[in-house]
């Protein structure tokens, strides 16, 4: 009996979770604050970070991974916008992502 499982979205979920974790680390300046602590320094005001609540996240590529990132970051009450040359805007709107051109996403939203 084989123990192989067909989990086509398994890697997509892992990639999405890693992406969300990196977004959290960067917004809270975790790598910088960890390096500061290792160096024996701690400037609390310097590493306050930023809340994700109410911010806009631009996602380039709205396939399986992009969709999973959007759904997870929406739980932080982030506005999710994106670009995808293949997936129709009606499809991405169904999971809460409004599509824009690359140029529009590059501008402050």
N, CA, C and O atoms as CSV, one atom per row, in Angstrom:
chain,resi,resn,atom,element,x,y,z
A,1,UNK,N,N,0.849,-1.183,0.000
A,1,UNK,CA,C,0.000,0.000,0.000
A,1,UNK,C,C,0.892,1.242,0.000
A,1,UNK,O,O,1.837,1.332,0.783
A,2,UNK,N,N,0.595,2.174,-0.860
A,2,UNK,CA,C,1.410,3.381,-0.997
A,2,UNK,C,C,0.991,4.447,0.012
A,2,UNK,O,O,-0.191,4.610,0.315
A,3,UNK,N,N,1.978,5.159,0.516
A,3,UNK,CA,C,1.667,6.257,1.435
A,3,UNK,C,C,1.741,7.609,0.729
A,3,UNK,O,O,1.665,8.653,1.377
A,4,UNK,N,N,1.889,7.593,-0.586
A,4,UNK,CA,C,1.948,8.839,-1.347
A,4,UNK,C,C,0.579,9.514,-1.333
A,4,UNK,O,O,-0.454,8.867,-1.510
A,5,UNK,N,N,0.595,10.803,-1.123
A,5,UNK,CA,C,-0.641,11.575,-1.144
A,5,UNK,C,C,-0.581,12.564,-2.286
A,5,UNK,O,O,0.476,13.123,-2.577
A,6,UNK,N,N,-1.696,12.779,-2.925
A,6,UNK,CA,C,-1.775,13.779,-3.972
A,6,UNK,C,C,-2.207,15.090,-3.324
A,6,UNK,O,O,-3.391,15.294,-3.056
A,7,UNK,N,N,-1.255,15.970,-3.076
A,7,UNK,CA,C,-1.549,17.262,-2.439
A,7,UNK,C,C,-0.995,18.382,-3.309
A,7,UNK,O,O,0.031,18.977,-2.979
A,8,UNK,N,N,-1.672,18.672,-4.422
A,8,UNK,CA,C,-1.152,19.666,-5.357
A,8,UNK,C,C,-1.021,21.063,-4.759
A,8,UNK,O,O,-0.215,21.859,-5.241
A,9,UNK,N,N,-1.792,21.380,-3.725
A,9,UNK,CA,C,-1.695,22.721,-3.154
A,9,UNK,C,C,-0.773,22.776,-1.944
A,9,UNK,O,O,-0.598,23.841,-1.352
A,10,UNK,N,N,-0.182,21.647,-1.566
A,10,UNK,CA,C,0.674,21.604,-0.383
A,10,UNK,C,C,1.811,22.606,-0.424
A,10,UNK,O,O,2.023,23.342,0.540
A,11,UNK,N,N,2.539,22.646,-1.517
A,11,UNK,CA,C,3.643,23.602,-1.636
A,11,UNK,C,C,3.136,25.030,-1.747
A,11,UNK,O,O,3.803,25.963,-1.300
A,12,UNK,N,N,1.968,25.206,-2.336
A,12,UNK,CA,C,1.392,26.550,-2.456
A,12,UNK,C,C,1.090,27.126,-1.080
A,12,UNK,O,O,1.362,28.298,-0.820
A,13,UNK,N,N,0.531,26.308,-0.203
A,13,UNK,CA,C,0.215,26.766,1.146
A,13,UNK,C,C,1.509,27.125,1.879
A,13,UNK,O,O,1.588,28.166,2.531
A,14,UNK,N,N,2.515,26.267,1.772
A,14,UNK,CA,C,3.797,26.537,2.432
A,14,UNK,C,C,4.419,27.833,1.927
A,14,UNK,O,O,4.913,28.638,2.716
A,15,UNK,N,N,4.394,28.029,0.624
A,15,UNK,CA,C,4.967,29.248,0.040
A,15,UNK,C,C,4.192,30.483,0.487
A,15,UNK,O,O,4.785,31.523,0.771
A,16,UNK,N,N,2.857,30.367,0.550
A,16,UNK,CA,C,2.032,31.494,0.988
A,16,UNK,C,C,2.306,31.826,2.451
A,16,UNK,O,O,2.430,32.996,2.813
A,17,UNK,N,N,2.400,30.805,3.285
A,17,UNK,CA,C,2.679,31.040,4.706
A,17,UNK,C,C,4.049,31.676,4.904
A,17,UNK,O,O,4.202,32.577,5.729
A,18,UNK,N,N,5.046,31.213,4.153
A,18,UNK,CA,C,6.378,31.811,4.243
A,18,UNK,C,C,6.337,33.274,3.827
A,18,UNK,O,O,6.944,34.124,4.478
A,19,UNK,N,N,5.628,33.569,2.748
A,19,UNK,CA,C,5.496,34.950,2.269
A,19,UNK,C,C,4.850,35.830,3.328
A,19,UNK,O,O,5.327,36.933,3.596
A,20,UNK,N,N,3.767,35.348,3.933
A,20,UNK,CA,C,3.088,36.123,4.976
A,20,UNK,C,C,3.992,36.333,6.185
A,20,UNK,O,O,4.003,37.411,6.780
A,21,UNK,N,N,4.742,35.309,6.541
A,21,UNK,CA,C,5.691,35.441,7.645
A,21,UNK,C,C,6.746,36.487,7.367
A,21,UNK,O,O,7.118,37.254,8.256
A,22,UNK,N,N,7.229,36.522,6.141
A,22,UNK,CA,C,8.235,37.527,5.767
A,22,UNK,C,C,7.646,38.929,5.799
A,22,UNK,O,O,8.311,39.874,6.224
A,23,UNK,N,N,6.408,39.070,5.353
A,23,UNK,CA,C,5.747,40.378,5.403
A,23,UNK,C,C,5.654,40.846,6.856
A,23,UNK,O,O,5.939,42.005,7.159
A,24,UNK,N,N,5.257,39.947,7.744
A,24,UNK,CA,C,5.168,40.287,9.172
A,24,UNK,C,C,6.534,40.670,9.734
A,24,UNK,O,O,6.655,41.659,10.457
A,25,UNK,N,N,7.556,39.892,9.405
A,25,UNK,CA,C,8.912,40.185,9.893
A,25,UNK,C,C,9.388,41.562,9.438
A,25,UNK,O,O,9.959,42.324,10.219
A,26,UNK,N,N,9.149,41.866,8.180
A,26,UNK,CA,C,9.602,43.155,7.652
A,26,UNK,C,C,8.818,44.322,8.235
A,26,UNK,O,O,9.394,45.366,8.540
A,27,UNK,N,N,7.499,44.153,8.394
A,27,UNK,CA,C,6.694,45.261,8.921
A,27,UNK,C,C,7.026,45.538,10.384
A,27,UNK,O,O,6.899,46.672,10.846
A,28,UNK,N,N,7.447,44.514,11.110
A,28,UNK,CA,C,7.783,44.667,12.535
A,28,UNK,C,C,9.286,44.781,12.774
A,28,UNK,O,O,9.730,44.845,13.921
A,29,UNK,N,N,10.069,44.807,11.697
A,29,UNK,CA,C,11.526,44.965,11.760
A,29,UNK,C,C,12.180,43.908,12.652
A,29,UNK,O,O,13.119,44.201,13.391
A,30,UNK,N,N,11.680,42.697,12.574
A,30,UNK,CA,C,12.192,41.627,13.426
A,30,UNK,C,C,13.653,41.286,13.130
A,30,UNK,O,O,14.429,41.131,14.073
A,31,UNK,N,N,14.065,41.161,11.861
A,31,UNK,CA,C,15.482,40.855,11.627
A,31,UNK,C,C,16.427,41.930,12.179
A,31,UNK,O,O,17.476,41.618,12.742
A,32,UNK,N,N,16.039,43.200,12.007
A,32,UNK,CA,C,16.881,44.292,12.491
A,32,UNK,C,C,16.935,44.327,14.016
A,32,UNK,O,O,17.999,44.548,14.594
A,33,UNK,N,N,15.804,44.110,14.665
A,33,UNK,CA,C,15.785,44.150,16.122
A,33,UNK,C,C,16.527,42.946,16.713
A,33,UNK,O,O,17.180,43.070,17.749
A,34,UNK,N,N,16.430,41.789,16.065
A,34,UNK,CA,C,17.168,40.613,16.532
A,34,UNK,C,C,18.669,40.850,16.423
A,34,UNK,O,O,19.424,40.492,17.327
A,35,UNK,N,N,19.101,41.453,15.316
A,35,UNK,CA,C,20.529,41.752,15.151
A,35,UNK,C,C,20.986,42.768,16.188
A,35,UNK,O,O,22.096,42.661,16.710
A,36,UNK,N,N,20.156,43.739,16.490
A,36,UNK,CA,C,20.485,44.751,17.494
A,36,UNK,C,C,20.646,44.107,18.868
A,36,UNK,O,O,21.578,44.424,19.607
A,37,UNK,N,N,19.738,43.208,19.201
A,37,UNK,CA,C,19.816,42.529,20.503
A,37,UNK,C,C,21.059,41.652,20.591
A,37,UNK,O,O,21.705,41.598,21.637
A,38,UNK,N,N,21.399,40.966,19.503
A,38,UNK,CA,C,22.607,40.134,19.490
A,38,UNK,C,C,23.857,40.979,19.704
A,38,UNK,O,O,24.840,40.524,20.289
A,39,UNK,N,N,23.799,42.219,19.220
A,39,UNK,CA,C,24.933,43.133,19.372
A,39,UNK,C,C,24.947,43.788,20.751
A,39,UNK,O,O,25.816,44.609,21.047
A,40,UNK,N,N,23.972,43.416,21.599
A,40,UNK,CA,C,23.930,43.961,22.956
A,40,UNK,C,C,23.269,45.318,23.051
A,40,UNK,O,O,23.412,46.006,24.061
A,41,UNK,N,N,22.556,45.711,22.024
A,41,UNK,CA,C,21.873,47.007,22.016
A,41,UNK,C,C,20.372,46.767,22.038
A,41,UNK,O,O,19.907,45.693,21.655
A,42,UNK,N,N,19.628,47.741,22.475
A,42,UNK,CA,C,18.169,47.660,22.382
A,42,UNK,C,C,17.608,49.058,22.408
A,42,UNK,O,O,17.556,49.699,23.457
A,43,UNK,N,N,17.187,49.531,21.249
A,43,UNK,CA,C,16.570,50.839,21.128
A,43,UNK,C,C,15.108,50.607,20.764
A,43,UNK,O,O,14.741,50.529,19.591
A,44,UNK,N,N,14.294,50.501,21.792
A,44,UNK,CA,C,12.886,50.130,21.605
A,44,UNK,C,C,12.165,51.037,20.608
A,44,UNK,O,O,11.400,50.554,19.773
A,45,UNK,N,N,12.400,52.329,20.688
A,45,UNK,CA,C,11.702,53.264,19.797
A,45,UNK,C,C,12.113,53.075,18.339
A,45,UNK,O,O,11.324,53.324,17.428
A,46,UNK,N,N,13.339,52.638,18.127
A,46,UNK,CA,C,13.832,52.438,16.764
A,46,UNK,C,C,13.143,51.255,16.074
A,46,UNK,O,O,13.049,51.216,14.847
A,47,UNK,N,N,12.665,50.298,16.864
A,47,UNK,CA,C,12.099,49.081,16.300
A,47,UNK,C,C,10.621,48.907,16.628
A,47,UNK,O,O,10.188,47.799,16.946
A,48,UNK,N,N,9.859,49.957,16.557
A,48,UNK,CA,C,8.429,49.879,16.836
A,48,UNK,C,C,7.668,49.153,15.718
A,48,UNK,O,O,6.659,48.503,15.990
A,49,UNK,N,N,8.124,49.249,14.500
A,49,UNK,CA,C,7.452,48.588,13.391
A,49,UNK,C,C,6.177,49.304,12.989
A,49,UNK,O,O,5.867,50.387,13.486
A,50,UNK,N,N,5.450,48.682,12.085
A,50,UNK,CA,C,4.215,49.267,11.569
A,50,UNK,C,C,3.111,48.226,11.592
A,50,UNK,O,O,3.353,47.044,11.349
A,51,UNK,N,N,1.910,48.666,11.881
A,51,UNK,CA,C,0.754,47.771,11.827
A,51,UNK,C,C,0.394,47.478,10.372
A,51,UNK,O,O,0.578,48.321,9.494
A,52,UNK,N,N,-0.107,46.308,10.137
A,52,UNK,CA,C,-0.586,45.954,8.804
A,52,UNK,C,C,-2.031,46.399,8.595
A,52,UNK,O,O,-2.476,46.584,7.463
A,53,UNK,N,N,-2.751,46.568,9.693
A,53,UNK,CA,C,-4.161,46.939,9.671
A,53,UNK,C,C,-4.380,48.177,8.796
A,53,UNK,O,O,-3.767,49.222,9.015
A,54,UNK,N,N,-5.259,48.041,7.809
A,54,UNK,CA,C,-5.611,49.172,6.956
A,54,UNK,C,C,-4.624,49.479,5.847
A,54,UNK,O,O,-4.874,50.369,5.034
A,55,UNK,N,N,-3.507,48.766,5.792
A,55,UNK,CA,C,-2.516,49.005,4.735
A,55,UNK,C,C,-2.951,48.274,3.461
A,55,UNK,O,O,-3.830,47.412,3.489
A,56,UNK,N,N,-2.319,48.637,2.352
A,56,UNK,CA,C,-2.598,48.006,1.065
A,56,UNK,C,C,-1.429,47.118,0.678
A,56,UNK,O,O,-0.273,47.536,0.738
A,57,UNK,N,N,-1.737,45.885,0.279
A,57,UNK,CA,C,-0.727,44.934,-0.173
A,57,UNK,C,C,-0.919,44.691,-1.656
A,57,UNK,O,O,-1.999,44.281,-2.083
A,58,UNK,N,N,0.118,44.940,-2.451
A,58,UNK,CA,C,0.094,44.662,-3.884
A,58,UNK,C,C,0.703,43.297,-4.144
A,58,UNK,O,O,1.825,43.023,-3.719
A,59,UNK,N,N,-0.027,42.446,-4.836
A,59,UNK,CA,C,0.414,41.083,-5.114
A,59,UNK,C,C,0.573,40.917,-6.619
A,59,UNK,O,O,-0.372,41.134,-7.378
A,60,UNK,N,N,1.761,40.536,-7.042
A,60,UNK,CA,C,2.025,40.308,-8.463
A,60,UNK,C,C,1.955,38.813,-8.718
A,60,UNK,O,O,2.817,38.055,-8.272
A,61,UNK,N,N,0.933,38.399,-9.431
A,61,UNK,CA,C,0.691,36.982,-9.673
A,61,UNK,C,C,-0.389,36.502,-8.726
A,61,UNK,O,O,-0.160,36.390,-7.522
A,62,UNK,N,N,-1.562,36.220,-9.262
A,62,UNK,CA,C,-2.715,35.881,-8.426
A,62,UNK,C,C,-3.184,34.448,-8.639
A,62,UNK,O,O,-4.378,34.152,-8.576
A,63,UNK,N,N,-2.231,33.573,-8.890
A,63,UNK,CA,C,-2.530,32.148,-9.004
A,63,UNK,C,C,-2.713,31.549,-7.617
A,63,UNK,O,O,-3.155,32.232,-6.693
A,64,UNK,N,N,-2.375,30.276,-7.474
A,64,UNK,CA,C,-2.612,29.586,-6.199
A,64,UNK,C,C,-1.920,30.271,-5.023
A,64,UNK,O,O,-2.538,30.501,-3.984
A,65,UNK,N,N,-0.643,30.596,-5.187
A,65,UNK,CA,C,0.098,31.196,-4.076
A,65,UNK,C,C,-0.386,32.612,-3.803
A,65,UNK,O,O,-0.630,32.969,-2.650
A,66,UNK,N,N,-0.528,33.420,-4.843
A,66,UNK,CA,C,-1.004,34.793,-4.664
A,66,UNK,C,C,-2.358,34.847,-3.997
A,66,UNK,O,O,-2.604,35.696,-3.141
A,67,UNK,N,N,-3.247,33.929,-4.394
A,67,UNK,CA,C,-4.576,33.879,-3.782
A,67,UNK,C,C,-4.470,33.551,-2.297
A,67,UNK,O,O,-5.133,34.184,-1.476
A,68,UNK,N,N,-3.653,32.582,-1.947
A,68,UNK,CA,C,-3.500,32.184,-0.542
A,68,UNK,C,C,-2.871,33.297,0.290
A,68,UNK,O,O,-3.250,33.497,1.444
A,69,UNK,N,N,-1.914,34.022,-0.285
A,69,UNK,CA,C,-1.319,35.169,0.420
A,69,UNK,C,C,-2.401,36.216,0.667
A,69,UNK,O,O,-2.521,36.740,1.775
A,70,UNK,N,N,-3.178,36.518,-0.351
A,70,UNK,CA,C,-4.243,37.519,-0.221
A,70,UNK,C,C,-5.222,37.141,0.881
A,70,UNK,O,O,-5.550,37.966,1.734
A,71,UNK,N,N,-5.685,35.911,0.866
A,71,UNK,CA,C,-6.661,35.478,1.870
A,71,UNK,C,C,-6.099,35.595,3.288
A,71,UNK,O,O,-6.804,36.018,4.204
A,72,UNK,N,N,-4.847,35.225,3.464
A,72,UNK,CA,C,-4.241,35.300,4.794
A,72,UNK,C,C,-4.009,36.745,5.236
A,72,UNK,O,O,-4.238,37.079,6.398
A,73,UNK,N,N,-3.565,37.590,4.334
A,73,UNK,CA,C,-3.276,38.975,4.708
A,73,UNK,C,C,-4.562,39.781,4.892
A,73,UNK,O,O,-4.561,40.789,5.599
A,74,UNK,N,N,-5.639,39.356,4.276
A,74,UNK,CA,C,-6.930,40.000,4.504
A,74,UNK,C,C,-7.380,39.808,5.950
A,74,UNK,O,O,-8.149,40.616,6.471
A,75,UNK,N,N,-6.909,38.753,6.595
A,75,UNK,CA,C,-7.263,38.536,8.002
A,75,UNK,C,C,-6.636,39.591,8.907
A,75,UNK,O,O,-7.054,39.756,10.052
A,76,UNK,N,N,-5.636,40.303,8.397
A,76,UNK,CA,C,-5.052,41.441,9.114
A,76,UNK,C,C,-5.760,42.738,8.728
A,76,UNK,O,O,-5.318,43.828,9.089
A,77,UNK,N,N,-6.841,42.608,8.006
A,77,UNK,CA,C,-7.628,43.739,7.520
A,77,UNK,C,C,-6.836,44.602,6.547
A,77,UNK,O,O,-6.968,45.826,6.529
A,78,UNK,N,N,-6.011,43.941,5.736
A,78,UNK,CA,C,-5.280,44.640,4.689
A,78,UNK,C,C,-6.143,44.676,3.433
A,78,UNK,O,O,-6.900,43.746,3.153
A,79,UNK,N,N,-6.014,45.764,2.686
A,79,UNK,CA,C,-6.632,45.847,1.365
A,79,UNK,C,C,-5.679,45.127,0.416
A,79,UNK,O,O,-4.486,45.429,0.392
A,80,UNK,N,N,-6.191,44.186,-0.360
A,80,UNK,CA,C,-5.328,43.455,-1.288
A,80,UNK,C,C,-5.667,43.837,-2.718
A,80,UNK,O,O,-6.813,43.743,-3.160
A,81,UNK,N,N,-4.638,44.270,-3.422
A,81,UNK,CA,C,-4.750,44.587,-4.838
A,81,UNK,C,C,-3.734,43.726,-5.564
A,81,UNK,O,O,-2.824,43.182,-4.939
A,82,UNK,N,N,-3.876,43.597,-6.865
A,82,UNK,CA,C,-2.914,42.761,-7.555
A,82,UNK,C,C,-2.918,42.919,-9.050
A,82,UNK,O,O,-3.701,43.668,-9.633
A,83,UNK,N,N,-1.997,42.173,-9.650
A,83,UNK,CA,C,-1.854,42.129,-11.100
A,83,UNK,C,C,-1.661,40.678,-11.508
A,83,UNK,O,O,-0.899,39.942,-10.881
A,84,UNK,N,N,-2.352,40.275,-12.554
A,84,UNK,CA,C,-2.132,38.969,-13.157
A,84,UNK,C,C,-2.527,39.061,-14.620
A,84,UNK,O,O,-3.646,39.465,-14.935
A,85,UNK,N,N,-1.613,38.688,-15.525
A,85,UNK,CA,C,-1.914,38.805,-16.950
A,85,UNK,C,C,-2.860,37.722,-17.470
A,85,UNK,O,O,-3.333,37.813,-18.603
A,86,UNK,N,N,-3.143,36.698,-16.659
A,86,UNK,CA,C,-3.941,35.566,-17.135
A,86,UNK,C,C,-5.295,35.465,-16.433
A,86,UNK,O,O,-6.319,35.269,-17.087
A,87,UNK,N,N,-5.304,35.596,-15.130
A,87,UNK,CA,C,-6.535,35.392,-14.369
A,87,UNK,C,C,-7.443,36.618,-14.500
A,87,UNK,O,O,-7.004,37.741,-14.249
A,88,UNK,N,N,-8.700,36.410,-14.890
A,88,UNK,CA,C,-9.623,37.537,-15.083
A,88,UNK,C,C,-9.936,38.268,-13.773
A,88,UNK,O,O,-9.977,37.641,-12.714
A,89,UNK,N,N,-10.156,39.575,-13.832
A,89,UNK,CA,C,-10.477,40.359,-12.639
A,89,UNK,C,C,-11.693,39.853,-11.872
A,89,UNK,O,O,-11.748,39.985,-10.650
A,90,UNK,N,N,-12.680,39.266,-12.583
A,90,UNK,CA,C,-13.870,38.748,-11.897
A,90,UNK,C,C,-13.504,37.601,-10.960
A,90,UNK,O,O,-14.102,37.440,-9.895
A,91,UNK,N,N,-12.524,36.813,-11.364
A,91,UNK,CA,C,-12.091,35.668,-10.550
A,91,UNK,C,C,-11.386,36.163,-9.293
A,91,UNK,O,O,-11.661,35.683,-8.193
A,92,UNK,N,N,-10.478,37.121,-9.454
A,92,UNK,CA,C,-9.739,37.615,-8.280
A,92,UNK,C,C,-10.634,38.443,-7.367
A,92,UNK,O,O,-10.417,38.481,-6.156
A,93,UNK,N,N,-11.635,39.102,-7.934
A,93,UNK,CA,C,-12.580,39.866,-7.108
A,93,UNK,C,C,-13.331,38.932,-6.164
A,93,UNK,O,O,-13.703,39.325,-5.059
A,94,UNK,N,N,-13.550,37.696,-6.604
A,94,UNK,CA,C,-14.269,36.720,-5.779
A,94,UNK,C,C,-13.495,36.368,-4.511
A,94,UNK,O,O,-14.095,35.967,-3.514
A,95,UNK,N,N,-12.162,36.514,-4.537
A,95,UNK,CA,C,-11.398,36.289,-3.311
A,95,UNK,C,C,-10.801,37.587,-2.769
A,95,UNK,O,O,-9.799,37.570,-2.054
A,96,UNK,N,N,-11.426,38.706,-3.117
A,96,UNK,CA,C,-11.126,39.980,-2.475
A,96,UNK,C,C,-9.943,40.768,-2.999
A,96,UNK,O,O,-9.411,41.625,-2.294
A,97,UNK,N,N,-9.520,40.491,-4.233
A,97,UNK,CA,C,-8.387,41.225,-4.807
A,97,UNK,C,C,-8.849,41.989,-6.037
A,97,UNK,O,O,-9.342,41.410,-7.006
A,98,UNK,N,N,-8.678,43.302,-5.973
A,98,UNK,CA,C,-8.993,44.152,-7.124
A,98,UNK,C,C,-7.748,44.232,-7.992
A,98,UNK,O,O,-6.651,44.482,-7.493
A,99,UNK,N,N,-7.920,44.020,-9.291
A,99,UNK,CA,C,-6.768,44.049,-10.191
A,99,UNK,C,C,-6.496,45.441,-10.728
A,99,UNK,O,O,-7.406,46.231,-10.979
A,100,UNK,N,N,-5.199,45.713,-10.895
A,100,UNK,CA,C,-4.704,46.958,-11.480
A,100,UNK,C,C,-3.586,46.610,-12.444
A,100,UNK,O,O,-3.084,45.486,-12.442
A,101,UNK,N,N,-3.194,47.573,-13.270
A,101,UNK,CA,C,-2.040,47.374,-14.145
A,101,UNK,C,C,-0.771,47.435,-13.298
A,101,UNK,O,O,-0.792,47.918,-12.166
A,102,UNK,N,N,0.328,46.941,-13.856
A,102,UNK,CA,C,1.603,47.011,-13.140
A,102,UNK,C,C,1.969,48.458,-12.808
A,102,UNK,O,O,2.476,48.746,-11.725
A,103,UNK,N,N,1.708,49.355,-13.745
A,103,UNK,CA,C,2.024,50.767,-13.529
A,103,UNK,C,C,1.220,51.331,-12.356
A,103,UNK,O,O,1.749,52.073,-11.529
A,104,UNK,N,N,-0.054,50.972,-12.297
A,104,UNK,CA,C,-0.912,51.472,-11.204
A,104,UNK,C,C,-0.468,50.918,-9.850
A,104,UNK,O,O,-0.484,51.633,-8.848
A,105,UNK,N,N,-0.081,49.672,-9.825
A,105,UNK,CA,C,0.377,49.087,-8.563
A,105,UNK,C,C,1.686,49.725,-8.126
A,105,UNK,O,O,1.927,49.895,-6.931
A,106,UNK,N,N,2.528,50.079,-9.082
A,106,UNK,CA,C,3.804,50.716,-8.758
A,106,UNK,C,C,3.656,52.076,-8.121
A,106,UNK,O,O,4.540,52.518,-7.387
A,107,UNK,N,N,2.546,52.749,-8.391
A,107,UNK,CA,C,2.270,54.041,-7.756
A,107,UNK,C,C,1.706,53.824,-6.374
A,107,UNK,O,O,1.188,52.749,-6.073
A,108,UNK,N,N,1.799,54.827,-5.536
A,108,UNK,CA,C,1.214,54.726,-4.186
A,108,UNK,C,C,-0.291,54.536,-4.314
A,108,UNK,O,O,-0.951,55.258,-5.061
A,109,UNK,N,N,-0.821,53.585,-3.600
A,109,UNK,CA,C,-2.265,53.318,-3.630
A,109,UNK,C,C,-2.839,53.545,-2.270
A,109,UNK,O,O,-4.042,53.377,-2.071
